[in-house]
Amino acid sequence: MTRERLVSVDAFRGATVAAMILVNNPGDWGHIYWPLKHAPWHGWTPTDLIFPFFLFIVGASLAFSTRDTTKAAAIRALKIFGLGFFMAFYPRFNIFTVRIPGVLARIALCYFVAFLIKKHFSPKGVAAIAASCCLGYWLLMTVVPVPGGVAPNLEPETNLGAWLDRLIFEPHLWVGSKTWDPEGLLSSIPAVGTTLFGYLAGSLFRAGLGASEIIRRLVVSGVVLSVSGIAWDAVFPINKSLWTSSYVLFTAGLASLTLALFYWIADVKGFRRPMKPMEIYGVNAIVVFVASGLLAKTMALIKLPLGESSVSSQVFIYKTLFLSWLSPFNAPVGFAIATVAGWYAVLWGLDRRGIHVKV
């Protein structure tokens, strides 16, 4: 069960990307069921598990990248960052306000840093660095005063990470706040920790262990990490936007448990057919994430008549094909599911032709 490519790893990656597309394309942001929303600040929802799960599986995949050179990893990281920058740049092409931090920028940074760490340290060393990322970030956020005479705090605009984001990136920050960024620089430290925990999980598959022992270790570590995260939440709240250390442990634990389940179903029991749609998403993960984002922005530019006014093509499709017969809360879900299904059809066609794009 230690083949170079595990169905469970591709399926896990695909499930997270499909979930990203699902929550990013509701059709109407004003009517969304709570599981499809991010937590307002402290706390979590199922949507808050998606991004750390993806970074976790990025780390797990690194365990199988035994032949990659530092140059190759750097080029790949630059490609991912470049795609993210283009997504932010399009369609306004405003170099003065384009967002620099972002989802793909964080993936690129965490991937490359984790690659360097795993290349130069043993698994025990990697574990120590992952723990240091969590402990160090906790101390930075709760002990170090914010320049300007502000006491350490975890508020959106006044915490240390927000100050650093403004110092380095302003005005190239998330348009939703303009004063801080959920994929900011300081919170990338614990995000690297998430990726390293994923690498440690992936390393189990290359350690010469039997399937039952791999599952046992994934489950034990998953329980320990998630419970530790819940315990830490009492003093350092679980928070996706801050990527708090409790959030790292909690989500890494749940990701480890999920990977164990996927591995047992797909690679141990051989039930691969249920995993096939997720696997198809997983082998072209970055490509479909970028393409779906660019298509949504393009559809927002195309105006179509509706009643006495004109609306974007996305709104036109949403209102005529979904809101016309579904309730205000069910229509966004239907639109999002249709979007995921539509992209699956595209990816299925690519997979049938053996087209798997590795960025």
BAMARBA-233578 format. One line per 8 residues: number of its first residue (from 1); for each residue x, z, y of N, C-alpha, C. Coordinates in steps of 0.001 Angstrom, whole numbers, plus 500000, padded with zeros to 6 digits. Layout:
# residues N
NUM) X,Z,Y,X,Z,Y,X,Z,Y ~ ...
***
This chain:
# residues 359
1) 500806,500000,498791,500000,500000,500000,500848,500000,501272 ~ 502072,499558,501205,502938,499526,502370,503320,498096,502710 ~ 502342,497187,502599,502593,495804,502947,502927,495712,504429 ~ 503564,494578,504804,503938,494381,506191,502708,494405,507095 ~ 501590,493918,506608,500384,493877,507440,499232,494539,506700 ~ 498715,495605,507256,497592,496316,506667,496307,495861,507338 ~ 495287,495622,506530,493987,495241,507073,493461,496338,507996 ~ 493673,497583,507606,493152,498701,508390,493727,498741,509795
9) 494995,498409,509949,495624,498432,511275,495027,497342,512163 ~ 494900,496126,511639,494295,495041,512413,492836,495358,512732 ~ 492110,495908,511759,490696,496223,511972,490526,497328,513009 ~ 491388,498320,512964,491350,499406,513946,491572,498832,515342 ~ 492603,497999,515477,492890,497374,516772,491699,496537,517246 ~ 491134,495767,516322,489998,494929,516673,488781,495726,517085 ~ 488535,496837,516414,487389,497677,516760,487506,498214,518184 ~ 488723,498604,518569,488908,499133,519926,488712,498045,520972
17) 489210,496840,520709,489052,495754,521682,487587,495344,521794 ~ 486902,495242,520659,485469,494926,520693,484705,495987,521476 ~ 485105,497248,521306,484460,498333,522045,484752,498222,523539 ~ 485987,497824,523895,486316,497607,525307,485401,496555,525922 ~ 485223,495444,525221,484377,494362,525725,482926,494830,525823 ~ 482498,495632,524860,481128,496151,524864,480860,496978,526115 ~ 481735,497933,526419,481479,498836,527549,481782,498190,528891 ~ 482573,497108,528896,482914,496437,530158,481908,495372,530563
25) 480935,495072,529709,479990,493987,529989,478541,494412,529753 ~ 478044,495372,530541,476671,495846,530304,475584,494987,530939 ~ 475951,494084,531841,474918,493306,532522,474374,494012,533746 ~ 474146,495300,533639,473622,496096,534755,474268,497471,534689 ~ 475164,497751,535643,475875,499027,535635,474986,500197,536033 ~ 473816,499896,536572,472934,500974,537021,472068,501570,535929 ~ 472008,500926,534770,471168,501421,533672,471964,501372,532370 ~ 472727,502420,532117,473584,502467,530937,473375,503801,530232
33) 473224,503770,528925,473153,505006,528148,474479,505753,528258 ~ 474404,507088,528257,475600,507888,528537,476779,507633,527593 ~ 476575,507329,526292,477758,507089,525452,478578,505872,525886 ~ 477967,504977,526670,478659,503776,527119,479251,503943,528518 ~ 479210,505174,529035,479818,505486,530331,481046,506367,530123 ~ 481963,506335,531087,483042,507310,531117,482502,508640,531643 ~ 483124,509727,531242,482776,511025,531814,483082,510994,533313 ~ 482245,511623,534148,482482,511597,535596,483867,512107,535987
41) 484344,513172,535318,485699,513674,535585,486172,514428,534348 ~ 486108,515751,534320,486472,516482,533110,485449,516213,532009 ~ 485917,516324,530758,485046,516060,529627,485281,514670,529060 ~ 484438,514287,528105,484643,512985,527470,483330,512457,526911 ~ 483293,511161,526723,482209,510472,526032,482862,509545,524999 ~ 482080,508927,524105,482688,507971,523168,483480,506866,523863 ~ 483043,506453,525050,483767,505407,525792,485176,505854,526152 ~ 485364,507157,526376,486681,507669,526747,487668,507685,525584
49) 487198,507388,524389,488089,507337,523227,488726,505958,523056 ~ 488174,504938,523695,488567,503563,523374,490010,503262,523761 ~ 490380,503528,525002,491721,503169,525460,492809,503963,524727 ~ 492683,505286,524585,493726,505991,523823,493801,505548,522367 ~ 492661,505162,521781,492700,504624,520420,493520,503342,520384 ~ 493383,502515,521421,494159,501273,521437,495645,501568,521577 ~ 496019,502480,522475,497432,502827,522605,497966,503446,521321 ~ 497140,504222,520649,497534,504821,519372,497879,503733,518364
57) 497044,502694,518285,497302,501647,517297,498434,500735,517750 ~ 498678,500641,519060,499884,499958,519543,501110,500668,518990 ~ 501100,501992,519055,502201,502766,518510,502322,502623,517008 ~ 501191,502664,516309,501218,502511,514850,501798,501160,514457 ~ 501464,500123,515208,501975,498786,514908,503482,498704,515097 ~ 504024,499525,515990,505472,499539,516207,506228,499940,514943 ~ 505593,500721,514100,506248,501144,512857,506509,499957,511939 ~ 505757,498876,512120,505922,497689,511290,506805,496635,511953
65) 507181,496881,513211,508018,495922,513951,509477,496293,513782 ~ 509993,496085,512589,511351,496515,512274,512414,495512,512693 ~ 512010,494275,512985,512987,493238,513309,513042,492898,514793 ~ 512150,493459,515585,512128,493128,517003,513361,493667,517716 ~ 513914,492866,518604,515041,493296,519426,514516,493866,520740 ~ 515389,494566,521455,514996,495110,522754,514614,493990,523706 ~ 515348,492879,523642,515028,491735,524499,513636,491190,524188 ~ 513321,491059,522910,512010,490538,522515,510901,491489,522964
73) 511137,492793,522825,510134,493781,523247,509946,493736,524760 ~ 511045,493582,525499,510953,493516,526957,510168,492280,527395 ~ 510420,491155,526739,509697,489922,527075,508211,490078,526789 ~ 507907,490695,525653,506493,490895,525317,505819,491812,526331 ~ 506509,492875,526724,505945,493790,527713,505704,493077,529039 ~ 506632,492227,529443,506473,491478,530693,505306,490500,530604 ~ 505120,489885,529439,503982,488982,529254,502663,489733,529401 ~ 502580,490900,528768,501343,491690,528846,501086,492126,530285
81) 502152,492591,530957,502002,492992,532358,501577,491801,533209 ~ 502186,490640,532968,501847,489444,533733,500395,489035,533562 ~ 499887,489137,532342,498477,488826,532097,497569,489797,532852 ~ 497947,491072,532837,497160,492063,533566,497185,491818,535062 ~ 498351,491438,535581,498469,491155,537009,497615,489950,537387 ~ 497627,488924,536532,496813,487741,536825,495327,488081,536794 ~ 494914,488930,535846,493506,489346,535787,493094,490050,537077 ~ 493992,490877,537612,493684,491583,538861,493736,490629,540060
89) 494618,489652,540004,494834,488700,541096,493676,487709,541214 ~ 493091,487358,540090,492013,486370,540039,490669,487046,540335 ~ 489767,486464,541110,489843,485136,541734,490159,485178,543218 ~ 490428,486373,543776,490621,486467,545230,492021,486043,545658 ~ 492990,486220,544766,494375,485825,545038,494886,486446,546341 ~ 494616,487735,546500,495057,488464,547691,496254,489329,547316 ~ 497431,488869,547655,498648,489574,547266,498783,490915,547973 ~ 498050,491105,549068,498200,492320,549861,497411,493503,549292
97) 496407,493238,548466,495593,494330,547920,495456,494280,546402 ~ 496057,493304,545745,495903,493178,544302,496341,494472,543606 ~ 495559,494889,542637,495873,496116,541906,497085,495906,541009 ~ 498043,496810,541096,499242,496727,540255,499094,497564,538987 ~ 498709,498843,539086,498425,499564,537836,497187,498968,537175 ~ 497005,499235,535907,495838,498716,535211,495966,498913,533721 ~ 494963,498478,532992,494941,498662,531543,496114,497954,530880 ~ 496303,496674,531188,497385,495933,530539,498745,496385,531037
105) 498830,496789,532293,500096,497318,532806,500486,498584,532044 ~ 499501,499444,531793,499790,500666,531028,500168,500336,529588 ~ 499470,499382,528978,499822,498991,527614,501254,498480,527562 ~ 501619,497630,528527,502966,497063,528566,504015,498159,528702 ~ 503784,499096,529623,504748,500171,529859,504873,501071,528635 ~ 503741,501501,528096,503771,502411,526941,504387,501738,525723 ~ 504062,500471,525518,504635,499728,524396,506155,499681,524498 ~ 506677,499327,525659,508119,499148,525785,508862,500481,525719
113) 508341,501496,526409,508987,502804,526361,508965,503366,524941 ~ 507830,503253,524267,507729,503736,522887,508674,502956,521973 ~ 508799,501653,522223,509734,500846,521428,511154,501377,521569 ~ 511576,501642,522795,512936,502144,523017,513141,503499,522348 ~ 512136,504349,522426,512256,505681,521833,512347,505592,520318 ~ 511483,504806,519705,511489,504709,518238,512743,504014,517745 ~ 513339,503180,518593,514551,502461,518220,515764,503389,518173 ~ 515748,504420,519003,516933,505267,519144,516760,506682,518593
121) 515567,507015,518101,515350,508373,517607,514684,508349,516235 ~ 514954,509385,515469,514298,509562,514172,512859,509994,514406 ~ 512021,509950,513364,510638,510425,513532,510553,511848,514086 ~ 511470,512728,513672,511450,514083,514230,511759,514066,515723 ~ 512703,513211,516112,513017,513079,517526,511843,512511,518309 ~ 511161,511536,517719,509980,510948,518359,508903,512009,518547 ~ 508693,512842,517522,507691,513905,517614,508044,514887,518733 ~ 509324,515204,518850,509762,516125,519904,509536,515525,521285
129) 509800,514232,521424,509589,513574,522714,508102,513501,523041 ~ 507268,513202,522042,505817,513167,522269,505317,514527,522744 ~ 505793,515590,522106,505399,516938,522522,505907,517240,523927 ~ 507124,516781,524230,507696,517008,525561,506905,516276,526638 ~ 506425,515084,526321,505584,514346,527270,504350,515164,527640 ~ 503743,515781,526635,502530,516569,526862,502829,517854,527628 ~ 503846,518580,527192,504190,519841,527845,504711,519615,529259 ~ 505571,518617,529414,506131,518328,530732,505063,517921,531731
137) 504129,517092,531294,503063,516649,532192,502162,517818,532579 ~ 501873,518680,531627,501070,519877,531910,501717,520716,533015 ~ 503018,520930,532904,503728,521718,533913,503745,521004,535264 ~ 503959,519691,535250,503971,518940,536504,502638,519061,537235 ~ 501561,518951,536488,500233,518930,537103,499710,520310,537479 ~ 500204,521357,536850,499645,522693,537078,500602,523656,537769 ~ 501876,523287,537880,502862,524196,538475,503479,523613,539741 ~ 503788,522333,539740,504496,521710,540867,503524,521486,542029
145) 503832,522013,543220,502959,521785,544385,502951,520313,544787 ~ 501843,519886,545342,501723,518516,545849,502368,518462,547225 ~ 503269,517517,547471,503886,517416,548803,502834,517383,549912 ~ 503135,518091,550982,502178,518198,552085,501523,519564,552133 ~ 502064,520497,551335,501538,521856,551357,500275,522068,550557 ~ 500005,521184,549593,498809,521305,548764,499162,521976,547442 ~ 498396,522975,547057,498647,523691,545811,498364,522775,544618 ~ 499008,523031,543474,498717,522225,542269,497230,522246,541954
153) 496672,521087,541655,495238,521007,541372,494954,519785,540520 ~ 493732,519720,540005,493315,518612,539146,492152,517837,539744 ~ 492044,517837,541066,490987,517104,541744,491364,515628,541888 ~ 490386,514739,541984,490672,513303,541965,491675,512822,543003 ~ 491528,513222,544265,492334,512639,545333,493509,513488,545763 ~ 493573,514732,545304,494599,515634,545828,495604,516106,544793 ~ 495497,515643,543532,496452,516072,542516,497790,515346,542690 ~ 498795,515805,541990,500147,515259,542134,500212,513784,541753
161) 499491,513400,540712,499492,512008,540289,498898,511092,541342 ~ 497803,511523,541975,497177,510718,543028,498120,510559,544210 ~ 498826,511637,544566,499807,511554,545662,500888,510528,545334 ~ 501390,510539,544107,502435,509596,543716,501911,508161,543710 ~ 500683,507968,543252,500081,506634,543264,500015,506069,544680 ~ 499574,506902,545626,499489,506431,547016,500874,506141,547576 ~ 501824,506986,547223,503183,506814,547738,503789,505491,547291 ~ 503560,505115,546027,504224,503942,545455,503365,502681,545537
169) 502059,502809,545276,501233,501616,545083,500275,501281,546224 ~ 499954,502228,547083,498972,501944,548121,499397,500739,548960 ~ 498525,499738,549202,497083,499661,548913,496751,498934,547605 ~ 497673,498934,546650,497463,498184,545404,496897,499084,544308 ~ 495822,499806,544646,495227,500762,543716,493854,500293,543261 ~ 493314,501010,542291,491998,500726,541733,490966,500671,542844 ~ 490178,499598,542875,489211,499397,543946,488116,500456,543923 ~ 487917,501100,542769,486881,502123,542665,487182,503377,543449
177) 488444,503593,543793,488795,504795,544551,489629,504476,545786 ~ 490608,503588,545617,491555,503186,546665,492517,504295,547069 ~ 492353,505500,546505,493257,506604,546836,493981,507155,545611 ~ 493594,506707,544432,494269,507092,543191,493927,506049,542145 ~ 494616,506092,541013,494378,505086,539982,494297,505747,538616 ~ 493262,505430,537812,493144,506029,536479,494253,505604,535526 ~ 494961,504529,535852,496143,504121,535086,497394,504280,535927 ~ 497459,505403,536644,498559,505656,537562,499886,505909,536870
185) 500921,506065,537697,502291,506162,537177,502552,507487,536467 ~ 502194,508597,537083,502515,509898,536492,501772,510111,535182 ~ 500521,509695,535112,499752,509880,533881,500186,508929,532772 ~ 501101,508020,533087,501668,507177,532034,502604,507969,531131 ~ 503095,509117,531613,503955,509960,530773,503199,510438,529538 ~ 502052,511102,529690,501308,511488,528480,500749,510296,527716 ~ 500492,509170,528412,500024,507972,527700,501097,507464,526750 ~ 502363,507597,527136,503464,507290,526210,503382,508225,525008
193) 503031,509489,525260,502857,510431,524157,501792,509970,523181 ~ 500689,509446,523687,499642,508891,522819,500208,507796,521929 ~ 500991,506910,522522,501581,505790,521777,502558,506296,520723 ~ 503314,507321,521057,504279,507873,520101,503581,508557,518928 ~ 502481,509233,519192,501719,509819,518085,501210,508720,517157 ~ 500829,507590,517739,500430,506456,516921,501574,505935,516078 ~ 502765,505877,516676,503937,505436,515918,504207,506365,514735 ~ 504085,507657,514956,504318,508613,513870,503306,508413,512744
201) 502058,508106,513114,501051,507827,512089,501401,506557,511328 ~ 501809,505514,512041,502177,504264,511395,503388,504399,510498 ~ 504292,505304,510853,505509,505512,510059,505203,506019,508657 ~ 504062,506661,508497,503696,507163,507172,503551,506023,506171 ~ 503116,504858,506650,502898,503719,505758,504204,503093,505284 ~ 505297,503437,505945,506597,502872,505586,507531,503926,505011 ~ 506968,505070,504672,507797,506181,504196,507849,506274,502677 ~ 507308,505270,501982,507333,505291,500524,506364,506276,499910
209) 505328,506638,500643,504353,507610,500152,503213,506908,499420 ~ 502560,507628,498519,501374,507108,497858,500191,507115,498808 ~ 499164,506351,498467,497999,506235,499335,497334,507581,499590 ~ 497209,508402,498554,496541,509692,498720,497329,510607,499648 ~ 498662,510546,499572,499492,511386,500435,499424,510902,501879 ~ 499386,509586,502079,499250,509047,503433,497949,509528,504053 ~ 496866,509428,503299,495565,509854,503806,495566,511352,504086 ~ 496150,512122,503179,496196,513579,503375,496919,513930,504671
217) 498061,513295,504905,498834,513608,506111,498114,513144,507378 ~ 497471,511985,507312,496706,511520,508472,495563,512474,508791 ~ 494887,512947,507760,493757,513849,507970,494237,515204,508492 ~ 495269,515750,507880,495779,517058,508315,496265,516987,509760 ~ 497075,515985,510061,497574,515857,511432,496435,515588,512402 ~ 495439,514820,511957,494294,514542,512821,493521,515801,513168 ~ 493305,516647,512171,492580,517900,512412,493393,518814,513326 ~ 494688,518951,513039,495545,519833,513844,495596,519366,515296
225) 495789,518071,515499,495884,517550,516860,494571,517698,517621 ~ 493471,517325,516999,492186,517378,517712,491784,518812,518028 ~ 492000,519725,517085,491684,521133,517349,492595,521691,518440 ~ 493861,521310,518415,494792,521752,519460,494354,521239,520826 ~ 493881,519996,520870,493398,519443,522130,492189,520190,522656 ~ 491274,520531,521762,490089,521292,522166,490495,522671,522686 ~ 491469,523302,522032,491936,524617,522472,492606,524523,523842 ~ 493426,523496,524048,494138,523312,525315,493168,522997,526453
233) 492031,522436,526109,491015,522085,527103,490613,523287,527952 ~ 490747,524483,527405,490342,525687,528134,491182,525902,529395 ~ 492444,525462,529385,493320,525668,530538,493786,524360,531181 ~ 493675,523255,530445,494060,521937,530958,492999,520962,530463 ~ 491907,520821,531211,490702,520140,530696,490953,518717,530194 ~ 490225,518357,529160,490234,516980,528654,489718,516070,529766 ~ 490529,515090,530151,490193,514227,531281,490867,512878,531093 ~ 490065,511834,530951,490612,510501,530710,491346,509957,531932
241) 490782,510133,533127,491393,509588,534335,492751,510209,534615 ~ 492896,511497,534323,494188,512175,534481,495065,512031,533239 ~ 494474,511595,532127,495149,511493,530832,495855,512821,530516 ~ 495087,513889,530612,495651,515222,530423,496205,515395,529010 ~ 497088,516355,528863,497735,516589,527573,496733,516988,526500 ~ 495702,517736,526885,494647,518082,525919,493925,516820,525458 ~ 493747,515886,526372,493119,514598,526052,493996,513806,525085 ~ 495307,513862,525276,496241,513180,524370,496095,513716,522951
249) 496145,515024,522805,496074,515613,521464,494711,515377,520826 ~ 493663,515577,521600,492305,515415,521082,492059,513984,520600 ~ 492393,513005,521428,492132,511612,521057,493082,511120,519972 ~ 494333,511572,519991,495271,511183,518937,494812,511733,517591 ~ 494256,512952,517608,493740,513519,516372,492571,512728,515832 ~ 491633,512374,516709,490486,511583,516262,490920,510191,515803 ~ 491916,509618,516485,492425,508302,516084,493081,508368,514715 ~ 493801,509442,514439,494442,509609,513139,493393,509709,512030
257) 492332,510452,512283,491247,510567,511305,490560,509216,511088 ~ 490380,508470,512169,489738,507155,512063,490617,506185,511289 ~ 491918,506218,511554,492838,505336,510829,492834,505675,509340 ~ 492769,506955,509018,492695,507359,507612,491454,506776,506948 ~ 490332,506816,507645,489083,506265,507104,489189,504757,506914 ~ 489713,504045,507927,489874,502602,507826,490807,502238,506673 ~ 491896,502976,506539,492874,502710,505484,492246,502916,504109 ~ 491480,503983,503971,490843,504274,502677,489846,503174,502317
265) 489055,502731,503294,488039,501711,503020,488675,500355,502724 ~ 489580,499902,503594,490073,498524,503521,491244,498344,502563 ~ 492216,499257,502614,493455,499033,501874,493541,499808,500564 ~ 492800,500891,500454,492814,501655,499204,491674,501200,498299 ~ 490463,501217,498811,489307,500810,498021,489103,499295,497992 ~ 489727,498602,498935,489642,497146,498934,488340,496581,499470 ~ 487578,497410,500205,486333,496917,500803,486662,496226,502129 ~ 487142,495001,502031,487626,494317,503229,486562,493517,503951
273) 485514,493138,503244,484492,492321,503892,483859,493023,505083 ~ 483504,494332,504980,482938,494998,506154,483913,495063,507329 ~ 485214,495010,507021,486225,495109,508059,486584,493755,508677 ~ 486111,492667,508070,486555,491336,508494,486270,491041,509958 ~ 485062,491325,510482,484835,491049,511911,485815,491786,512816 ~ 486102,493052,512494,487050,493810,513304,488470,493282,513135 ~ 488811,492857,511922,490129,492284,511688,490314,491002,512497 ~ 489267,490168,512559,489332,488926,513326,489544,489235,514810
281) 488882,490259,515308,489127,490698,516681,490565,491200,516834 ~ 491061,491894,515836,492357,492555,515953,493553,491636,515987 ~ 493463,490471,515344,494623,489576,515302,494761,488741,516574 ~ 493750,488787,517437,493828,488110,518742,493370,489068,519845 ~ 493813,490310,519761,493272,491378,520596,493516,491156,522089 ~ 494762,490964,522480,495077,490814,523896,494440,489554,524462 ~ 494458,488482,523678,493900,487210,524131,492417,487352,524459 ~ 491650,487974,523581,490210,488076,523825,489917,489063,524951
289) 490729,490096,525104,490530,491027,526212,490723,490310,527543 ~ 491790,489538,527649,492065,488804,528885,491000,487740,529132 ~ 490688,486969,528097,489717,485883,528247,488344,486412,528654 ~ 487931,487521,528061,486612,488077,528392,486572,488554,529838 ~ 487662,489143,530305,487719,489599,531685,487689,488449,532677 ~ 488441,487393,532383,488482,486230,533274,487141,485499,533289 ~ 486493,485414,532114,485195,484746,532062,484162,485504,532883 ~ 484161,486821,532777,483197,487626,533541,483394,487412,535039
297) 484648,487345,535482,484919,487123,536904,484516,485717,537327 ~ 484736,484756,536461,484354,483379,536775,482848,483239,536867 ~ 482131,483875,535951,480668,483813,535975,480102,484457,537232 ~ 480814,485443,537769,480366,486081,539006,480470,485131,540196 ~ 481334,484127,540091,481511,483163,541179,480452,482074,541174 ~ 479914,481779,539996,478959,480679,539848,477553,481182,540168 ~ 476935,480597,541191,475616,481027,541642,474526,480101,541102 ~ 473435,480724,540661,472285,479969,540160,471017,480487,540838
305) 470026,479605,541052,468782,480048,541711,467944,480928,540785 ~ 467410,481997,541347,466503,482874,540610,465478,483404,541605 ~ 464240,482953,541465,463227,483323,542441,463523,482682,543785 ~ 463540,483510,544818,463781,482998,546166,465232,483156,546598 ~ 466081,483604,545700,467499,483791,546042,468378,483207,544948 ~ 469663,483310,545163,470616,482874,544152,471411,484078,543673 ~ 471743,484086,542394,472490,485191,541793,473636,484612,540984 ~ 474550,485462,540576,475650,484996,539738,475107,484535,538388
313) 475853,483668,537737,475405,483164,536435,475272,484280,535421 ~ 476104,485308,535538,476008,486445,534627,474693,487188,534828 ~ 474341,487437,536084,473085,488112,536389,471903,487245,535971 ~ 472018,485932,536176,470953,485009,535787,470677,485097,534285 ~ 471740,485049,533492,471581,485139,532032,471007,486496,531643 ~ 471519,487545,532279,471057,488896,531957,469562,489061,532235 ~ 469135,488613,533408,467738,488831,533789,466774,487925,533032 ~ 467176,486695,532778,466253,485753,532127,466204,485915,530612
321) 467337,486229,529990,467385,486295,528531,467263,487710,527964 ~ 467491,488726,528791,467488,490097,528261,466501,491006,528993 ~ 466619,491089,530313,465737,491987,531057,464290,491505,531047 ~ 464091,490230,530746,462732,489682,530723,461886,490246,529588 ~ 462521,490808,528565,461737,491343,527448,462230,492691,526929 ~ 463361,493158,527429,463871,494468,527031,463730,495453,528190 ~ 463722,496750,527868,463616,497776,528901,464888,497803,529742 ~ 464849,498403,530950,466035,498437,531816,467264,499069,531174
329) 467068,499984,530220,468216,500596,529564,468632,499855,528294 ~ 467696,499180,527645,468038,498436,526438,468605,497053,526748 ~ 468219,496479,527878,468714,495158,528251,470239,495142,528422 ~ 470849,496135,529101,472313,496129,529200,473001,496214,527836 ~ 472424,496997,526926,473000,497099,525583,472904,495754,524861 ~ 471735,495115,524983,471564,493815,524355,472528,492781,524901 ~ 472717,492778,526216,473650,491839,526842,475072,492099,526368 ~ 475457,493376,526307,476812,493723,525880,477058,493325,524427
337) 476079,493594,523558,476213,493222,522143,476305,491712,521995 ~ 475504,490989,522767,475559,489526,522718,476918,489015,523173 ~ 477502,489682,524162,478832,489290,524634,479870,489483,523541 ~ 479813,490630,522868,480747,490887,521763,480550,489861,520650 ~ 479299,489559,520341,479002,488581,519288,479485,487186,519676 ~ 479310,486834,520947,479765,485526,521405,481270,485363,521288 ~ 481989,486383,521672,483448,486315,521556,483891,486350,520096 ~ 483117,487034,519265,483440,487007,517834,483334,485582,517289
345) 482328,484845,517722,482170,483465,517264,483388,482626,517652 ~ 483885,482846,518871,485091,482125,519315,486290,482522,518460 ~ 486461,483811,518248,487602,484298,517468,487514,483874,516012 ~ 486299,483831,515485,486110,483368,514108,486585,481922,513971 ~ 486265,481100,514969,486722,479720,514942,488237,479625,514987 ~ 488868,480461,515805,490326,480471,515872,490929,480934,514542 ~ 490321,481966,513975,490840,482497,512715,490721,481476,511594 ~ 489621,480731,511577,489432,479698,510556,490528,478644,510626
353) 491065,478437,511813,492127,477452,512003,493515,478074,511954 ~ 493555,479360,511625,494836,480047,511507,495517,480293,512831 ~ 494747,480321,513912,495322,480527,515248,495285,482015,515582 ~ 496435,482645,515533,496580,484052,515873,497656,484156,516949 ~ 497236,484449,518164,498152,484439,519297,498754,485826,519486 ~ 500055,485934,519302,500753,487193,519555,501409,487104,520918 ~ 500909,487903,521835,501444,487886,523196,502817,488555,523210
***
